[in-house]
Amino acid sequence: MAFDTGVGFIPVAGEVNDAIDTTLAATTGKDKWGNVVSKWMIPVMVAACLLPVVSTGLVKVVSKATVKATTEVVETVGNEAISRMAKMYTHGRGNELILGAYRAEVIGDELNYIEYARKYGGRYFQMPEEVYNRMGGDLAWEVNKKVLDNAMEKGWKIKYVSSDYDVIKIRFHEGKIPVSTREKELYYLWSKEYNNLYKLR
């Protein structure tokens, strides 16, 4: 324990050590000593890997505090960490962000948004499922939302490529609560009145 804390403050060695610990926690839900890692701690550990001035030693101090709400976690890891995670999980190339269904077959489509972006070009947001599950939907949404904010700030064309765009828009105007991530993304963009949003079909 003492050695691990010390290594956390050594440049490069500390970063590698933090990355290994975080990957283990995100994929297994436990640290290297076999202790269960709370889902609220995953984003804090990710932030520790991403922010140069934060290390494993600080994470262990933070872990002593009880983090109960998404806003508290965001305040703990900082907006800079959220921004870095958004950048890390934005893939692809170009000045176009691709949105849509992840499980395309459920709505009768051939390609999901990731497959579309890889085939035709564009950028897309994809967080590893293990990390998403450990972070929880609310925290993952903070990262997802930052990806959308980045696209809007840059004036990118945002293209929705799944066939349920009009159905979701009707739900939005009826004031119904979004039930999927893709609905939340569209609701958010419509609430911002972003005029560079297009549907493929």
Backbone hydrogen bonds in HBPLUS format (Angstrom, degrees):
<---DONOR---> <-ACCEPTOR-->    atom                        ^
c    i                          cat <-CA-CA->   ^        H-A-AA   ^      H-
h    n   atom  resd res      DA  || num        DHA   H-A  angle D-A-AA Bond
n    s   type  num  typ     dist DA aas  dist angle  dist       angle   num
A0005-THR N   A0001-MET O   2.99 MM   4  6.21 158.9  2.04 150.1 155.1     1
A0006-GLY N   A0002-ALA O   3.03 MM   4  6.24 156.0  2.09 145.3 152.0     2
A0007-VAL N   A0003-PHE O   2.90 MM   4  6.17 161.5  1.94 155.5 160.1     3
A0008-GLY N   A0004-ASP O   3.10 MM   4  6.28 142.6  2.24 140.4 150.2     4
A0009-PHE N   A0006-GLY O   3.07 MM   3  5.63 157.4  2.12 113.9 120.3     5
A0010-ILE N   A0007-VAL O   2.96 MM   3  5.18 166.8  1.97 113.8 117.9     6
A0014-GLY N   A0010-ILE O   2.56 MM   4  4.86 148.4  1.65 155.7 160.9     7
A0013-ALA N   A0011-PRO O   2.68 MM   2  5.56 138.1  1.85 111.3  96.9     8
A0016-VAL N   A0012-VAL O   2.95 MM   4  6.19 161.7  1.99 155.8 159.2     9
A0017-ASN N   A0013-ALA O   3.00 MM   4  6.14 161.6  2.03 147.1 152.6    10
A0018-ASP N   A0014-GLY O   2.89 MM   4  6.07 157.2  1.94 147.4 153.4    11
A0019-ALA N   A0015-GLU O   2.94 MM   4  6.13 158.1  1.99 146.3 152.2    12
A0020-ILE N   A0016-VAL O   3.02 MM   4  6.27 159.2  2.06 152.2 156.9    13
A0021-ASP N   A0017-ASN O   3.09 MM   4  6.31 164.6  2.11 149.0 153.2    14
A0022-THR N   A0018-ASP O   2.88 MM   4  6.07 161.2  1.92 153.4 158.7    15
A0023-THR N   A0019-ALA O   2.94 MM   4  6.06 163.7  1.96 149.8 154.1    16
A0024-LEU N   A0020-ILE O   3.05 MM   4  6.18 162.5  2.08 149.6 154.3    17
A0025-ALA N   A0021-ASP O   2.99 MM   4  6.20 159.0  2.04 146.7 152.6    18
A0026-ALA N   A0022-THR O   2.88 MM   4  6.03 159.6  1.92 152.2 157.7    19
A0027-THR N   A0023-THR O   3.07 MM   4  6.15 150.2  2.16 146.2 153.0    20
A0028-THR N   A0024-LEU O   2.94 MM   4  5.87 150.2  2.03 148.0 155.4    21
A0029-GLY N   A0025-ALA O   2.80 MM   4  4.73 140.6  1.96 122.5 132.7    22
A0037-VAL N   A0029-GLY O   2.80 MM   8  5.44 172.2  1.81 138.2 140.3    23
A0031-ASP N   A0035-ASN O   2.83 MM   4  5.43 151.6  1.91 148.9 156.9    24
A0034-GLY N   A0031-ASP O   2.90 MM   3  5.31 162.7  1.93 116.2 121.0    25
A0041-MET N   A0038-SER O   2.90 MM   3  5.33 149.0  2.00 109.3 118.9    26
A0045-MET N   A0041-MET O   2.86 MM   4  6.12 153.3  1.93 155.2 162.9    27
A0046-VAL N   A0042-ILE O   2.83 MM   4  6.13 155.8  1.89 154.5 162.2    28
A0047-ALA N   A0043-PRO O   2.87 MM   4  6.01 157.1  1.93 141.3 147.6    29
A0048-ALA N   A0044-VAL O   2.98 MM   4  6.24 143.8  2.12 137.4 147.5    30
A0049-CYS N   A0045-MET O   3.12 MM   4  6.47 142.7  2.27 142.0 150.9    31
A0049-CYS N   A0046-VAL O   3.05 MM   3  5.19 124.3  2.37  97.3 111.3    32
A0050-LEU N   A0046-VAL O   3.06 MM   4  6.36 143.2  2.20 144.3 155.1    33
A0050-LEU N   A0047-ALA O   3.08 MM   3  4.99 120.5  2.45  90.8 106.2    34
A0051-LEU N   A0047-ALA O   2.84 MM   4  5.90 156.9  1.90 158.4 161.8    35
A0054-VAL N   A0051-LEU O   3.02 MM   3  5.52 163.0  2.05 119.7 125.2    36
A0058-LEU N   A0055-SER O   3.01 MM   3  5.39 121.6  2.37 106.2 119.3    37
A0059-VAL N   A0055-SER O   3.06 MM   4  6.42 155.7  2.12 150.9 158.5    38
A0060-LYS N   A0056-THR O   3.01 MM   4  6.28 152.6  2.08 152.5 158.2    39
A0061-VAL N   A0058-LEU O   2.99 MM   3  5.02 126.1  2.29  95.2 109.9    40
A0062-VAL N   A0058-LEU O   2.84 MM   4  6.18 160.9  1.87 154.5 159.9    41
A0063-SER N   A0059-VAL O   2.73 MM   4  5.92 149.5  1.82 147.6 156.6    42
A0064-LYS N   A0061-VAL O   3.17 MM   3  5.56 155.1  2.24 107.2 114.6    43
A0065-ALA N   A0062-VAL O   2.93 MM   3  5.62 157.1  1.99 119.9 126.7    44
A0072-GLU N   A0069-ALA O   3.09 MM   3  5.30 122.8  2.43 100.8 114.9    45
A0073-VAL N   A0069-ALA O   3.13 MM   4  6.49 151.5  2.21 150.1 158.2    46
A0073-VAL N   A0070-THR O   3.07 MM   3  5.12 116.9  2.49  96.2 111.4    47
A0074-VAL N   A0070-THR O   2.92 MM   4  6.20 164.5  1.94 159.0 163.0    48
A0075-GLU N   A0071-THR O   2.98 MM   4  6.13 155.1  2.04 141.6 148.4    49
A0076-THR N   A0072-GLU O   2.91 MM   4  6.10 142.2  2.06 136.5 147.4    50
A0076-THR N   A0073-VAL O   2.99 MM   3  4.86 115.7  2.42  90.4 107.0    51
A0077-VAL N   A0073-VAL O   2.85 MM   4  6.16 167.5  1.87 164.9 164.6    52
A0078-GLY N   A0074-VAL O   2.74 MM   4  5.55 142.1  1.88 139.6 151.3    53
A0081-ALA N   A0078-GLY O   3.13 MM   3  5.46 125.5  2.44 103.6 115.7    54
A0082-ILE N   A0078-GLY O   3.28 MM   4  6.69 156.8  2.34 147.7 154.0    55
A0083-SER N   A0079-ASN O   2.89 MM   4  6.13 157.2  1.94 149.2 155.4    56
A0084-ARG N   A0080-GLU O   2.96 MM   4  6.21 151.4  2.04 144.0 151.5    57
A0085-MET N   A0081-ALA O   2.94 MM   4  6.19 153.7  2.01 148.5 155.3    58
A0086-ALA N   A0082-ILE O   2.95 MM   4  6.18 154.0  2.02 147.4 154.7    59
A0087-LYS N   A0083-SER O   3.03 MM   4  6.29 154.5  2.10 144.6 151.0    60
A0088-MET N   A0084-ARG O   2.90 MM   4  6.07 154.7  1.96 143.2 150.7    61
A0089-TYR N   A0085-MET O   3.01 MM   4  6.18 152.2  2.08 149.8 155.2    62
A0090-THR N   A0087-LYS O   3.35 MM   3  5.28 168.0  2.37 103.5 106.2    63
A0126-GLN N   A0089-TYR O   2.99 MM  37  5.54 164.9  2.01 162.2 166.1    64
A0091-HIS N   A0124-TYR O   2.78 MM  33  5.38 166.7  1.80 166.8 164.2    65
A0124-TYR N   A0091-HIS O   2.94 MM  33  5.38 150.9  2.03 136.3 143.9    66
A0157-LYS N   A0095-ASN O   3.38 MM  62  6.77 147.1  2.50 158.0 152.6    67
A0123-ARG N   A0096-GLU O   2.74 MM  27  5.99 174.6  1.74 169.3 171.3    68
A0097-LEU N   A0157-LYS O   2.89 MM  60  6.37 152.2  1.96 153.8 162.3    69
A0159-LYS N   A0097-LEU O   2.83 MM  62  6.17 158.8  1.88 163.5 170.8    70
A0098-ILE N   A0123-ARG O   2.73 MM  25  5.88 170.2  1.74 170.6 170.1    71
A0099-LEU N   A0159-LYS O   2.83 MM  60  6.05 164.8  1.85 159.1 158.9    72
A0161-VAL N   A0099-LEU O   3.00 MM  62  6.31 167.2  2.02 155.1 152.6    73
A0113-TYR N   A0101-ALA O   3.17 MM  12  5.99 158.3  2.22 152.4 158.6    74
A0106-VAL N   A0103-ARG O   3.18 MM   3  5.87 150.4  2.27 116.5 123.6    75
A0107-ILE N   A0104-ALA O   3.13 MM   3  5.78 142.0  2.28 115.2 123.4    76
A0109-ASP N   A0104-ALA O   2.95 MM   5  4.90 156.9  2.01 141.7 134.3    77
A0108-GLY N   A0105-GLU O   3.15 MM   3  4.74 160.3  2.19  96.0 101.1    78
A0116-TYR N   A0112-ASN O   2.93 MM   4  6.14 156.6  1.98 155.6 163.1    79
A0117-ALA N   A0113-TYR O   3.04 MM   4  6.17 162.3  2.07 140.8 145.1    80
A0118-ARG N   A0114-ILE O   2.96 MM   4  6.19 157.9  2.01 151.8 158.0    81
A0119-LYS N   A0115-GLU O   2.96 MM   4  6.05 141.6  2.11 140.0 150.1    82
A0119-LYS N   A0116-TYR O   3.15 MM   3  5.13 123.2  2.49  93.3 107.8    83
A0120-TYR N   A0116-TYR O   2.77 MM   4  5.85 170.6  1.78 162.1 164.4    84
A0121-GLY N   A0117-ALA O   2.75 MM   4  4.66 134.6  1.96 123.8 132.6    85
A0131-VAL N   A0128-PRO O   3.03 MM   3  5.37 118.0  2.43 105.9 120.3    86
A0132-TYR N   A0128-PRO O   2.94 MM   4  6.23 164.7  1.96 159.2 164.2    87
A0133-ASN N   A0129-GLU O   2.89 MM   4  6.04 166.7  1.91 151.9 155.1    88
A0134-ARG N   A0130-GLU O   3.14 MM   4  6.29 152.5  2.22 140.4 147.5    89
A0135-MET N   A0131-VAL O   2.86 MM   4  6.02 153.2  1.94 152.2 160.0    90
A0136-GLY N   A0132-TYR O   2.87 MM   4  5.91 157.8  1.92 152.9 158.8    91
A0140-ALA N   A0136-GLY O   3.05 MM   4  6.18 164.4  2.08 158.1 163.1    92
A0141-TRP N   A0137-GLY O   2.91 MM   4  5.98 145.2  2.04 142.0 151.1    93
A0142-GLU N   A0139-LEU O   3.08 MM   3  5.20 127.4  2.37  97.2 110.5    94
A0143-VAL N   A0140-ALA O   3.13 MM   3  5.29 122.7  2.47  98.5 111.8    95
A0144-ASN N   A0140-ALA O   2.92 MM   4  6.22 164.2  1.94 151.5 156.4    96
A0145-LYS N   A0141-TRP O   2.71 MM   4  5.80 163.0  1.74 153.2 157.1    97
A0146-LYS N   A0142-GLU O   3.19 MM   4  6.29 143.4  2.33 130.7 139.7    98
A0146-LYS N   A0143-VAL O   3.09 MM   3  5.11 120.7  2.45  94.8 109.8    99
A0147-VAL N   A0143-VAL O   3.13 MM   4  6.53 144.2  2.26 146.5 156.0   100
A0147-VAL N   A0144-ASN O   3.10 MM   3  5.21 123.8  2.43  96.7 110.6   101
A0148-LEU N   A0144-ASN O   3.22 MM   4  6.67 153.0  2.30 146.6 153.3   102
A0149-ASP N   A0145-LYS O   2.88 MM   4  6.19 155.8  1.93 147.2 154.6   103
A0150-ASN N   A0146-LYS O   2.86 MM   4  6.05 156.8  1.91 146.7 152.6   104
A0151-ALA N   A0147-VAL O   3.09 MM   4  6.36 156.9  2.15 145.5 151.0   105
A0152-MET N   A0148-LEU O   2.96 MM   4  6.23 159.4  2.00 151.9 157.4   106
A0153-GLU N   A0149-ASP O   2.86 MM   4  6.04 160.9  1.89 153.0 158.5   107
A0154-LYS N   A0150-ASN O   3.07 MM   4  6.24 144.6  2.20 142.9 151.8   108
A0156-TRP N   A0151-ALA O   2.96 MM   5  5.23 154.6  2.03 158.0 156.0   109
A0155-GLY N   A0152-MET O   3.07 MM   3  4.95 150.0  2.16  97.5 106.8   110
A0158-ILE N   A0196-ASN O   2.89 MM  38  6.21 172.3  1.90 164.3 166.3   111
A0198-TYR N   A0158-ILE O   2.83 MM  40  6.22 161.0  1.87 164.3 169.4   112
A0160-TYR N   A0198-TYR O   2.76 MM  38  6.14 167.3  1.78 161.5 165.3   113
A0200-LEU N   A0160-TYR O   2.82 MM  40  6.01 150.9  1.90 168.4 163.4   114
A0168-ILE N   A0164-ASP O   3.03 MM   4  6.25 160.1  2.08 155.6 160.6   115
A0169-LYS N   A0165-TYR O   2.94 MM   4  6.23 150.9  2.03 148.4 157.4   116
A0170-ILE N   A0166-ASP O   3.04 MM   4  6.28 151.3  2.13 144.8 151.1   117
A0171-ARG N   A0167-VAL O   3.17 MM   4  6.48 157.8  2.23 144.5 150.2   118
A0172-PHE N   A0168-ILE O   2.91 MM   4  6.19 150.3  2.00 146.1 154.7   119
A0173-HIS N   A0169-LYS O   3.04 MM   4  6.33 160.3  2.08 149.9 153.4   120
A0174-GLU N   A0170-ILE O   2.97 MM   4  6.16 136.3  2.17 142.9 155.5   121
A0176-LYS N   A0171-ARG O   3.00 MM   5  5.34 160.5  2.04 161.5 157.5   122
A0175-GLY N   A0172-PHE O   3.07 MM   3  5.21 156.5  2.12 103.5 110.5   123
A0184-LYS N   A0180-SER O   3.03 MM   4  6.35 157.7  2.08 149.1 155.3   124
A0185-GLU N   A0181-THR O   2.90 MM   4  6.20 152.2  1.98 151.5 159.4   125
A0186-LEU N   A0182-ARG O   3.10 MM   4  6.35 163.7  2.13 144.8 148.0   126
A0187-TYR N   A0183-GLU O   2.82 MM   4  5.98 168.7  1.83 157.5 161.3   127
A0188-TYR N   A0184-LYS O   2.93 MM   4  5.98 157.4  1.98 143.2 149.4   128
A0189-LEU N   A0185-GLU O   3.05 MM   4  6.32 160.7  2.09 148.9 153.6   129
A0190-TRP N   A0186-LEU O   2.86 MM   4  6.05 162.9  1.89 157.2 162.0   130
A0191-SER N   A0187-TYR O   2.85 MM   4  6.02 153.4  1.92 146.9 154.7   131
A0192-LYS N   A0188-TYR O   3.10 MM   4  6.32 134.1  2.32 138.0 149.7   132
A0192-LYS N   A0189-LEU O   3.20 MM   3  5.07 130.1  2.46  91.3 104.4   133
A0194-TYR N   A0189-LEU O   3.21 MM   5  5.70 175.7  2.21 157.6 158.5   134
A0193-GLU N   A0190-TRP O   2.93 MM   3  4.79 151.5  2.01  98.5 107.7   135
